[in-house]
């Protein structure tokens, strides 16, 4: 995945962490499906995830980077005053590497594939203004009757060196059947080479509005809340494992209790820098102790990026070899490895030994699903962690997350 310049600056101040190094799950977007109506008091919006079968696995790049069928007959007020839910069965590509979702922009709706990313806060996508975006699904503002010109420029640079830029506008944005009115959108007219081959058409940021590129812009989740589209200011994330049949889901406005076991535990979030940051207490790998650190919960990063000290502690316990590029080589034999336990809010959350293996690169040689961030204190809890734990994001004051093992 990638990380915004804002993230890079923050991490640099803490010791130059490059969180969004992951090409990941570059990524998420909504996939509309048949919907079920519920009462307004229980308004929910499920946004399932869809994997991209064309993206190629690359651990090094990863370390450096979810009633729609007949909505045409429904009025806007009807759709927006009823809960719209939709679930889709998904498959993961190459061991849970990539998920993306589809949303529609404008009237009539134009579909784009987006990376749903809790590590950034901008909503941008390829547009017909972009000559280099011919392989993308490009939004055309001239074809939308609800588009309005804004004109403000925007530019985003990610930690892996990729970038995009363009101009702002406003239009209606439909996610899982619910329509956000007059959402500020960022239409790309330039994208860097890294984005040309990227499977998604852009990114939908789910971070806090503090890190939006254009000052004063409200994020899609901000607008879902203010426009009364969801009954609770939360969204929940489930990432399935390919080994268990795959699948994935974003649920806006509620919690899907069928997706996890045990009890959700509430953990305070430090959003002072615009990210979903939690305190990670001392953990362990086998009999070895892992020191505490701050972790940014990031759906847009494939790997578990640990601060340098903690990464070396995990590597030593697993007899991993430092590849000197942020990644590690480990044994492909699960019996040679140990589960990783991370303590968050006083509870242990486990990444099984099998999920610490990213991919095989040789005879009993595998790339690890963890890497080091280049920071002394900040790590990134990417999909290596998230596909083992259900997370509910609550952004209103005081912000928090709820976590339960899947």
N, C-alpha and C positions, 0 to 999 in steps of 0.2 A: 504494500500500500504506500501511501504517501503521507506526508505530513506538511501542514501549512508552514509558511515562513514564520508565522507567529509561534508555532510549536518549536521550530528549529531555534528561534531566538531564545525562547524560554529555556530549552534544554541546554543551549549553549551557555547560558548564564549559570547553569548548575553543573556544567562540565561537558558541554557539547554533545548532548544526546540527540540522535537522529531517529526520532520515534517512527515517523511515517515512511520508513524505509521499505515498507512491505508492499509488494505489488499486489497484494492480496486481492484477497477478496477485493481487489480493486473492482469487483465488488458488488455492492448491494443496490437493489432497486426493487420497486414493488411489482408484483405480478397479479393483476386483477383476476378475480374468479367469481364463481357464483356466490351470492351473498345471502345472509340470513338476517332478518330484521328482529330487533329487540326493542324494549321500551326505552324512551328517551333517558330515563334516570339511570340506565345501565349502558349508555352509549359506548360502544367499543368499535375500534377499527383495526382489523387484523391485516398485516401486510406480510404475506409470505415471501420467501426468498427463492431465487432461482439461480442455479449454478451456470457458469459459462463454460461450455465444452471446448472452446478454442484457445484458452489461455494456457501457456506452458509453465510447468513448475520450475521455479528457480530460487533456491534457498538464498543464494547470495543477493540476488535482487530483492528478495523478500526482506533480508536483513537490512539492506540500504534503503526500502519503500513499505418487502411483502403487501341479491337483486340488481349486480352490475350488468347482467346479460340484457335486461330490458330497461335500462336507465333512460333510454331515449324517450320513453313515454312518461317519465317522472319529472315533476317540476323541481327546481333547485331547492325551494323551501322544503319540499317533501323529503328529498334526499338528505338534506342537512339537519333535519329535525328528527330523523330516525337513525338508530345505530346501524351501520353497515359493517358486516363482518364477512370475511372471506378467507378460506383456507385452501391451500394447494399442496398436493403431495410433491415433494421435490427429490431430486437426486443430486448427489455431490460429485464433483469432478475431481479425479485424482486425489482421493483422500482428503476431502473437505478443504481443498485449496481455495475455491472461488464460489461466491454467491453474488447474484445481482438481482435487482428488482426493477419492475417496470412501472412508470407513472405516466399520466397524460398531462399535456400542457395545452391550454387554449381551448377555443370553441370553433369547430369541432376539435376533439382531443387529438393531439399528436403524441405518439408513444416514444419514450426514450428509456434507455436502460441506465440505471444509476447505481453507484456504490453508496450504500447507506452507511454513514461514517460518523461514529460518536467522537472521533478525534478531530473534526473540523466543523464549521458552522455555515458554510456557503452552499447555496443551491445554484450550480452552474451546469451547462451542458452544451454540446455542439450545436451550432446554428448554421443556417444557410449563408451567414456572413463569413464563414470559415472555409477558405478554399482548400485547405489541407484536410478537411474533415469528410472527404467523399466516402470513406468507408464507415462513417458513423450514421446513426439515425439523426438527422439534422432538423431542428425546430425552425419553422418558417413563420415569423411574426405576421407576414402579409396574409397568411391563410387563417388567422385567428380573429374573430370578431370581437373578442374580449381583451385583446392586447392594447396596452397603452405605453407610449414612449416615455422613457425616463432620461436616458442619455448619459448618465454618470458612468465613467470608466471604472473598470476593476481589473486587478491583476493578482494572481496567486502563484507563489513559488513554493514547491514542496521540497522536503529534505533530501530527496533523491535526485534533485536537479530538474525534475519535470516542472512545467509551468503552463498556465493558460491565462488568457486575458480577453477582454471584450467590453461590451456595454450593457447597462442594465435596462430592464423594462419591467412592466407588471402584467400579469395575466392570471387566469384561474388555473389552479393546479389541482388535479384530481388524484387522490391516493386511496386506493382500495374502495372507490365508490363515493368517498366524501370529497367535496369540492372546497378548496380554500380560495376565497375571493381575493383578488388584487394582491397576489403574492409577488414580491419582488423576485425577479429571475435574473440570472447572469448569463447572457448569451455570448458564447465564445466566438471570437473571430480569429483567434490565434491559439494554437496548441503546440507544445514542444514535441519533438520526435517520439519521446517515450509514450505520449498519449495517443499517437497515431495508431500504434498497434495494440493499445490497451483495449480490452473487450468491452468496457463500459463507454457510455456516451458522455459521462460526467459524474458529478458527485452531489449527493444530498447530505449536507452536514447536520448532525444531530447533537453537536456540542452547544455550549452556551453562547448567547448573542455577543458576549464580550469579544469574541474572536472573529466576528464577521468582517470581511474585507472592506465593505462599504458601510461607513458609520450610520447608525440609526436603522439599519435594515432588520426586520423581524424574521426570525427563522420560521420554517414551516411548522415546527412544533409550537412556537410562540403563537402563531396565527390559529392553529388548531384549538388552542386553549382560549384565546381571546374571542374567537368567532363561535365558541360553544359547540364545536364539532365533537369533542370528547368530554366525557363526564368527569374524568380525573386527569390531572396534569402529569400523566405517566405514559411510558411506553415500555414494553417488555420484549426481550430478545431471547429467542431459542435458536441455537445452531445445532443441527443434527450431525451425526457422524456417518460417513459412508459405510463404515463397518457395521453400523446398526440400522442400515436402510436409508440413511441420509435424511434430508428434509431440513426445514428451517422456517422461522416465522417471526415477523414483527407484529406486535399487537399494540396499537395505539389506544390508550384510554382504559386499559384493563390488564388482567393477569390470567394466563391460561394455566390453571392448576394441574392440568393433565400432562404438562410438559416437564415436571420436576417431581422429586420425591422429598420427603422431609418438610421442614419448616423454613420459610423465608426469614432471613435475618437481616435487620436494617443496619446499614453502615453509613456514617456521615460522609459527605463528599466535600472536599475543598475545591470550589469552583473559582477561586480568586484569579486564576490564570485562564479561565474559560474552558477547562477540561474536567472530565469526570475522574477526579483524583482521589484515591483512597489510601489510607495508611495500611501497609502490609507489615504485619509483625514477624517475629522470628519464625522461620519455617524449617523444613528438614528434607533431606534426601537420604533414605536409609538411616544410618546412625549419625550422619553429618548434619550440623546445624547451618541454617541459612540466615544471614543477618536481615534485619528489618529494612524497609525502603518505602518510598512513595510510588504508587502504581497508577498509571492512567489507563482507565478501561476503554479500550479502543477496538470497536468492531471492524475497523478498516485496516487492521494489521494482522497478517497471517501468523506471525511467530510470537512467542513469549520473549520479549526483549528485557533482559535483566540488567541492572546497573553492573558495572565492571566487577566489583568485588563479589557480588552475589552470583554473577555468572561464573566466575572462577571457582567459587565454592561448589556450585552444582557440577561444573565440569570435572573437578577433582574427585567428587564422590562417584561419578559415573565413568571415570577414566576416559574422559573425552579429550580429543586433541584440538587445540586452538588452531584454526586455519588462518589466523591473523588477518581476517577480513570481516570480522564480526561474527562468523559462524564457527561451529564445532563439528567435528567428525566423531561419531560414537558407534558402538557395536550395534549390529542389526538384531542381535539376539536379546529378546526381552528379558530372558533369564539373567543376563549380565547387568541389567539395569535395576533401578529402584523407582518407586513412585515419588513424585515431588509434592510436598505439602506446603501450602501457603496459608498463614493465619491472617484472616481479615475480620476485624470486629470481634475477635475472641473465638472465632470458629475456624476450623481447618477445612480448606478446600483442596481437593486432590486433582493433580494431573497424573493419570496413570502412566506407568513406564512406557507402555506401548505408544502413547501419544507424544512422548518425547522424541520419537523417531519421525523425521520428516520424509525422507526418501532414501532409497538405496543408491549408492554411487559406485560400489565395488563389492568384491567378495567380503562379506561380513563387515562392510564399511557403509555407514549411513550418515547422511546429514542430520544434525539435530534440529528439533523443532523449537529450540531456544537459542538465543544469541545474546551478545552483549551490546548495550546501547551507547557506550561511550560516555556515560554519565556516572558520577559518583553516588547519586542518590535517587534518580528517577528511572523507573522501568515502565514498560508498556505491556499491559495485560491484554494481549491480542487473542486471536481465535484458538490458539493452542490451549489457552485457559478457558475461553468462553464456550467452546463446544462441550465442555465438561460441567458447566455451571450456568443455570438460568439467572438472568439479571433483569431486574425491574428498575428503570431509571425514573426518578422523581425530581423534577427540576425546580419546583417552586420552593420558596424559603421555608425552612432550611432544606437545601438540596440533599438528597440521599440516594443510595441504591439499596435494593434488597437482593440477596443472593441465596440460592439454594442449589444443591447438587442435582444434576440431571440423572 
